Amino acid sequence: MPQSLSQIWVRPVFSTKERQTFLQDAEFREEMFRMLSHHVEGAGCFPRRSGGWIDHVHIVCGLSRTITIANLVEHVKTETSKWTKKASNGVPRFSWQSGYSVFSVSQSLVDRVLQYVEWQAERHQRQSYQDEFRQLCRKNGVEIDERFVWD
């Protein structure tokens, strides 16, 4: 086959440093989601939706066949962190947590995951980010050591 093809959907999830509520302002939060998608695209990947809540984000995107997940997440976190420190309504002391998680998304479930990300505000009226994250890990068969997950 002379051509290389791929269709891999991933869902990076990461929080602000120490889960600080840097994304409290709704207008700033929405701009952050746009910037996350912008930088996913800038890395050569295919953003479908970025969302989250006041202390964390979810990104649903198609992974380019030419970039690693680690490089994608590093690029997105670095560029959005730089942006927020310069933005007129940004947060000068903004920082993402040092780690991240990435979950694969089956093509048949992309729309369901997009809806899940879209409804983050409603979800977090009744569930903390930590409980949501624990649930995501359980559903995806990922064991976590809570001594090292939260920073």
C-alpha positions as CSV (number, residue, x, y, z in Angstrom):
1,M,0.0,0.0,0.0
2,P,1.7,3.3,-1.1
3,Q,-0.4,5.4,1.3
4,S,-0.4,5.6,5.1
5,L,-3.9,6.0,6.7
6,S,-5.2,6.2,10.2
7,Q,-8.3,7.1,12.1
8,I,-7.5,7.2,15.8
9,W,-9.7,9.2,18.2
10,V,-8.3,10.1,21.6
11,R,-9.5,12.1,24.6
12,P,-6.8,13.8,26.6
13,V,-7.9,14.9,30.1
14,F,-6.0,17.1,32.4
15,S,-6.5,19.6,35.2
16,T,-5.2,22.9,36.3
17,K,-2.3,22.9,38.7
18,E,-3.7,21.6,42.1
19,R,-7.2,21.8,40.5
20,Q,-7.3,25.5,41.0
21,T,-10.4,27.1,39.6
22,F,-8.5,29.2,37.0
23,L,-11.4,28.6,34.5
24,Q,-14.1,30.1,36.7
25,D,-15.0,32.9,34.4
26,A,-17.4,31.5,31.7
27,E,-16.1,33.8,28.9
28,F,-12.5,33.0,29.6
29,R,-13.3,29.3,29.9
30,E,-15.0,29.2,26.5
31,E,-12.0,31.1,25.0
32,M,-9.7,28.5,26.6
33,F,-11.7,25.7,24.9
34,R,-11.3,27.5,21.5
35,M,-7.6,27.9,22.1
36,L,-7.2,24.2,23.1
37,S,-8.8,23.2,19.8
38,H,-6.8,25.8,17.9
39,H,-3.5,24.3,19.2
40,V,-4.7,20.7,18.6
41,E,-5.1,21.7,15.0
42,G,-1.8,23.6,15.1
43,A,-0.1,20.3,16.0
44,G,-1.6,18.7,12.9
45,C,-4.4,16.8,14.7
46,F,-8.1,17.0,14.2
47,P,-10.1,18.7,17.0
48,R,-13.7,17.8,17.4
49,R,-14.5,19.3,20.8
50,S,-12.7,20.8,23.8
51,G,-14.6,21.3,27.0
52,G,-14.4,20.9,30.7
53,W,-15.1,22.8,33.8
54,I,-13.5,25.3,36.1
55,D,-10.5,23.1,37.0
56,H,-10.0,20.7,34.1
57,V,-10.4,20.0,30.4
58,H,-11.3,17.2,28.0
59,I,-10.3,17.3,24.4
60,V,-11.7,15.0,21.8
61,C,-9.6,14.8,18.7
62,G,-8.3,12.7,15.8
63,L,-4.6,11.9,16.3
64,S,-2.4,12.6,13.4
65,R,-0.3,9.7,12.3
66,T,2.8,11.9,12.5
67,I,2.7,13.0,16.2
68,T,2.9,11.2,19.5
69,I,0.2,11.7,22.2
70,A,2.9,13.1,24.5
71,N,4.0,15.7,21.9
72,L,0.4,16.7,21.2
73,V,-0.4,17.2,24.9
74,E,2.8,19.0,25.6
75,H,2.2,21.3,22.7
76,V,-1.4,22.1,23.7
77,K,-0.6,22.6,27.4
78,T,2.5,24.8,26.7
79,E,0.8,27.0,24.1
80,T,-2.4,27.5,26.0
81,S,-0.5,28.3,29.2
82,K,1.5,30.9,27.4
83,W,-1.7,32.4,25.8
84,T,-3.5,32.6,29.1
85,K,-0.7,34.5,30.8
86,K,-0.8,37.2,28.0
87,A,-4.6,37.3,27.4
88,S,-6.3,40.5,28.5
89,N,-8.7,38.5,30.6
90,G,-6.2,35.7,31.4
91,V,-4.6,34.5,34.6
92,P,-0.9,35.5,35.0
93,R,-0.3,32.6,37.5
94,F,-2.1,30.0,35.3
95,S,-0.6,26.5,35.1
96,W,-1.7,23.1,34.1
97,Q,-1.0,20.0,36.2
98,S,2.3,18.3,35.2
99,G,0.6,15.0,34.1
100,Y,-2.3,14.1,31.9
101,S,-4.4,11.1,30.9
102,V,-5.5,10.0,27.5
103,F,-8.3,7.6,26.7
104,S,-9.0,6.0,23.3
105,V,-12.4,6.6,21.8
106,S,-14.0,4.1,19.5
107,Q,-15.3,5.5,16.2
108,S,-18.8,4.2,17.1
109,L,-18.8,6.2,20.4
110,V,-17.3,9.5,19.2
111,D,-20.7,11.3,19.2
112,R,-21.5,10.0,22.7
113,V,-18.1,11.2,24.1
114,L,-18.7,14.6,22.3
115,Q,-22.0,14.9,24.2
116,Y,-20.3,13.9,27.5
117,V,-17.8,16.7,27.0
118,E,-20.5,19.2,26.0
119,W,-22.4,18.6,29.3
120,Q,-19.5,19.1,31.7
121,A,-21.1,22.1,33.5
122,E,-24.2,20.0,34.3
123,R,-22.1,17.0,35.3
124,H,-20.1,19.0,37.8
125,Q,-23.1,20.3,39.6
126,R,-23.3,16.8,41.1
127,Q,-19.8,15.3,40.7
128,S,-16.3,16.5,41.4
129,Y,-13.5,16.3,38.9
130,Q,-11.7,13.8,41.1
131,D,-14.8,11.5,41.2
132,E,-15.3,11.9,37.4
133,F,-11.6,11.0,36.8
134,R,-11.8,8.0,39.0
135,Q,-14.9,6.8,37.1
136,L,-13.2,7.4,33.7
137,C,-10.2,5.4,34.8
138,R,-12.4,2.5,36.1
139,K,-14.4,2.5,32.8
140,N,-11.2,2.4,30.8
141,G,-9.4,-0.2,32.9
142,V,-6.7,2.2,34.2
143,E,-5.5,1.7,37.7
144,I,-4.4,4.8,39.5
145,D,-2.3,5.5,42.6
146,E,-3.9,8.5,44.2
147,R,-0.6,9.5,45.8
148,F,0.6,10.5,42.4
149,V,-2.4,11.5,40.4
150,W,-3.3,14.8,42.0
151,D,-0.9,17.7,41.7
